[in-house]
Amino acid sequence: MSNINTKGFWRTLVYVLLLMAALFYLLPMYMVVITSLKDPAEISLSKAWDLPKGLHWESFTEAWDKFDDGLFNSLKLVVAATVLSAVMGSMNGYILAKWKVPWSGVLFPMVLFGMFIPYQAILIPLFDFMRQINLFNDLKGLILIHVVYGLPITTLIFRNFYVNIPDEVLESASIDGANFFGIYWHIVLRLSAPAFVVVVIWQFTQIWNEFLFAVTITQRPDRQPITAGLAQLAGGQAVDWNLPMAGAIMAALPTLLVYIIAGRYFISGLLAGSVKG
């Protein structure tokens, strides 16, 4: 009986500690939400933690009016770049995992090397290159950049997933007369749902939250994604902090919804190709 009581005590203690940790990590969100709902006259450092005297939703309306273009630009950017990088990464992973490619032992590490190149290291030559090919200040240029930068991680995820597909399945399809694209379309692609879930969530989050390329490659306000527009809300000498806080909530909602809807599939998809069985 005492053993059961001891286990119950430790379980309760663990849950209490987890709850305290969750509340601690939610403190910034509390600050963002209450500040966004305050009147600008209420906002001060001494009263930062106080609840608003009334709910002022006008900050959300004003933030929407200021960067509604940025929201739609981000949606177009994320959808296009995520789909392209996922499909191309899937084909790269299929080739590297199941086809005999000359120098694949060198090619694959070179592809992965792109994951470790910091944005700042290539920003100036990338800036000049985008101007030379007439994609500077264009959303298409940002899409191209994120597709190229996303290929190393998407290739890695798909390649590790496809390694565990039995070769006999693909060989039987080849004997039946299926060619490269036939095998990919009818077999490989239909087994790839867990890997695609991981890649889509990863790429969506990374591209939506990216700021450096957004603010340097697209400098026209009507072409910039939401992260660049959000930075402009906090610009100037005097800042009404309710406005950027409301904008931050609106900018975070899409990625939050993605994780709420599909987050439970992320870990299972990430581990789908980790165990050979």
C-alpha positions in Angstrom: 0.0 0.0 0.0 2.8 2.4 0.9 4.4 1.6 -2.5 1.3 2.7 -4.3 1.1 5.9 -2.2 4.7 6.6 -3.0 4.1 6.2 -6.7 1.1 8.5 -6.5 3.1 11.1 -4.7 5.9 11.2 -7.3 3.4 11.2 -10.2 1.6 14.1 -8.6 4.9 15.9 -8.0 5.9 15.4 -11.7 2.5 16.8 -12.9 2.9 19.8 -10.6 6.4 20.5 -11.9 5.2 20.1 -15.5 2.3 22.5 -14.9 4.6 25.1 -13.3 7.0 24.8 -16.3 4.1 25.2 -18.7 2.9 28.3 -16.9 6.4 29.7 -16.9 6.8 29.3 -20.6 3.3 30.7 -21.2 4.2 34.0 -19.5 5.4 35.7 -22.7 2.1 34.7 -24.4 0.2 36.2 -21.4 2.1 39.4 -21.8 1.4 39.5 -25.6 -2.3 38.9 -25.3 -3.0 41.4 -22.5 -0.9 44.1 -24.1 -2.7 43.6 -27.4 -6.1 44.2 -25.7 -5.1 47.3 -23.8 -5.7 50.9 -24.7 -2.3 52.6 -25.6 -2.8 54.9 -22.6 -2.8 51.9 -20.2 0.5 50.5 -21.4 3.5 51.2 -19.2 6.4 49.3 -17.7 5.0 49.6 -14.2 1.6 48.1 -15.2 2.8 45.7 -17.8 1.4 42.6 -15.9 -2.0 44.2 -15.1 -5.1 43.0 -16.9 -6.6 45.5 -19.4 -9.4 47.7 -18.0 -11.4 46.9 -21.1 -11.1 44.8 -24.3 -9.8 47.0 -27.1 -10.1 44.9 -30.3 -9.2 47.9 -32.4 -5.5 47.0 -32.4 -6.3 43.8 -34.3 -8.3 45.7 -36.9 -5.5 48.3 -37.3 -2.8 45.6 -37.5 -4.9 43.7 -40.2 -5.2 46.9 -42.2 -1.5 47.5 -42.1 -0.3 44.1 -43.2 -3.1 42.2 -44.9 -1.0 42.1 -48.0 1.8 40.6 -46.1 -0.5 37.8 -44.8 -1.5 36.8 -48.3 2.0 37.1 -49.6 3.2 34.7 -46.8 0.4 32.3 -47.7 1.4 32.3 -51.4 5.1 32.0 -50.5 4.6 29.2 -48.0 2.3 27.1 -50.1 4.4 27.3 -53.3 7.8 26.9 -51.6 6.6 24.0 -49.3 5.0 22.1 -52.2 8.0 22.5 -54.5 10.6 21.6 -51.9 8.6 18.6 -50.6 8.1 17.1 -54.1 11.7 17.8 -55.2 13.1 16.5 -51.9 10.9 13.4 -52.3 12.4 12.7 -55.7 15.9 13.3 -54.5 15.4 11.0 -51.6 14.0 8.3 -53.8 16.9 8.5 -56.2 19.6 8.5 -53.4 17.9 5.7 -51.5 16.9 3.3 -54.2 18.9 4.0 -57.4 22.6 3.5 -58.0 23.8 7.0 -58.6 27.5 7.6 -59.4 29.3 9.3 -56.6 26.2 9.2 -54.4 28.5 8.8 -51.4 29.9 12.3 -52.2 26.8 13.9 -53.6 24.6 13.2 -50.6 26.9 14.8 -48.0 27.3 17.8 -50.3 23.6 18.2 -50.5 23.4 18.0 -46.7 26.2 20.6 -46.4 23.6 23.2 -47.5 21.8 22.8 -44.2 24.8 24.3 -42.4 25.4 27.4 -44.5 24.1 30.4 -42.5 21.9 32.9 -44.3 24.2 35.7 -43.5 27.2 34.1 -45.3 25.5 34.2 -48.7 23.3 37.3 -48.3 25.4 39.7 -50.3 26.1 37.4 -53.3 22.4 36.3 -53.2 21.3 39.9 -53.3 23.3 40.5 -56.4 22.3 37.3 -58.0 18.6 38.0 -57.5 19.0 41.4 -59.1 20.8 39.9 -62.1 18.0 37.4 -62.8 15.3 40.0 -62.3 13.8 38.3 -59.2 14.7 41.0 -56.7 11.6 42.6 -55.1 9.6 39.7 -56.4 7.8 37.0 -54.4 9.1 34.4 -57.0 12.6 35.1 -55.9 11.7 34.3 -52.2 10.0 31.1 -53.4 13.2 30.1 -55.3 15.4 30.8 -52.3 13.3 28.8 -49.8 13.0 25.9 -52.2 16.8 25.7 -52.6 17.4 26.2 -48.9 14.8 23.6 -48.1 16.1 20.9 -50.4 18.8 19.6 -48.0 16.5 18.9 -45.1 13.7 17.6 -47.2 16.1 15.3 -49.1 17.5 14.0 -45.8 14.0 13.2 -44.4 12.8 11.5 -47.5 16.0 9.6 -48.1 16.0 8.1 -44.6 12.3 7.2 -45.0 12.7 5.5 -48.4 15.8 3.4 -47.3 13.4 1.3 -45.3 11.1 0.5 -48.2 11.9 -3.1 -49.2 13.8 -3.3 -52.5 11.7 -6.3 -53.5 8.6 -4.1 -53.8 10.3 -1.8 -56.3 11.9 -4.6 -58.2 8.6 -6.4 -58.7 7.1 -3.2 -60.1 10.2 -2.9 -62.4 9.7 -6.4 -63.6 6.0 -5.6 -64.4 7.3 -2.9 -66.7 7.0 0.2 -64.6 9.7 2.9 -65.3 11.3 5.4 -63.0 8.3 7.7 -62.7 5.8 4.9 -62.7 7.5 3.3 -59.7 7.7 6.7 -58.0 4.1 7.7 -58.7 2.3 4.4 -58.1 4.4 3.0 -55.2 6.9 5.3 -53.6 4.6 8.4 -53.5 1.7 6.5 -52.0 3.9 5.2 -49.1 5.2 8.7 -48.4 2.4 10.2 -46.3 4.3 10.2 -43.0 7.4 11.8 -44.5 5.3 14.4 -46.3 3.6 15.4 -43.0 7.0 16.0 -41.4 8.3 17.9 -44.3 5.2 20.1 -44.7 5.1 21.0 -41.1 8.8 21.7 -40.9 8.9 23.8 -44.1 5.7 25.7 -43.3 7.1 26.7 -40.0 10.5 27.6 -41.2 9.3 29.6 -44.2 6.5 31.4 -42.4 8.8 32.6 -39.6 11.8 33.5 -41.8 12.7 37.2 -41.6 16.2 37.9 -43.0 15.5 37.0 -46.7 12.0 38.6 -46.4 13.3 42.0 -45.4 16.3 42.1 -47.8 15.2 40.4 -51.0 11.7 42.0 -51.0 11.9 45.6 -50.0 8.6 46.8 -51.5 5.8 46.7 -48.8 3.3 45.2 -51.2 5.7 42.3 -51.9 6.9 41.5 -48.4 5.7 38.6 -46.3 4.1 39.1 -42.9 7.3 38.9 -40.8 8.7 42.0 -42.6 5.4 43.8 -42.1 5.4 42.9 -38.4 8.8 44.5 -37.9 7.5 47.7 -39.4 4.7 47.8 -36.9 7.2 48.3 -34.1 9.3 50.9 -36.0 9.6 54.6 -35.1 10.4 56.6 -32.0 7.1 56.1 -30.2 5.5 52.7 -30.4 1.9 51.8 -29.5 2.8 48.4 -28.2 -0.7 47.0 -28.4 -0.4 47.2 -32.2 2.7 45.0 -32.7 1.5 42.6 -30.0 -1.8 42.2 -31.9 0.2 41.7 -35.1 2.4 39.1 -33.4 -0.7 37.1 -32.5 -2.1 37.2 -36.0 1.3 36.2 -37.5 1.6 33.3 -35.1 -1.9 31.8 -35.6 -1.2 29.9 -38.9 1.8 28.0 -37.5 0.0 27.4 -34.3 -3.0 26.0 -36.1 -0.8 23.7 -38.2 0.8 22.2 -35.0 -2.6 21.9 -33.3 -4.1 20.1 -36.3 -1.2 18.0 -37.5 1.3 18.1 -34.6 0.4 14.6 -33.4 1.5 13.2 -36.7 4.9 15.1 -36.7 6.8 12.8 -34.3 5.3 9.6 -35.6 6.2 10.7 -39.1 9.7 11.7 -38.1 10.2 8.3 -36.5 8.5 6.3 -39.3 11.8 5.6 -41.1 14.0 5.3 -38.0 13.4 1.7 -37.2 14.0 -1.0 -39.8 11.6 -3.8 -39.5 
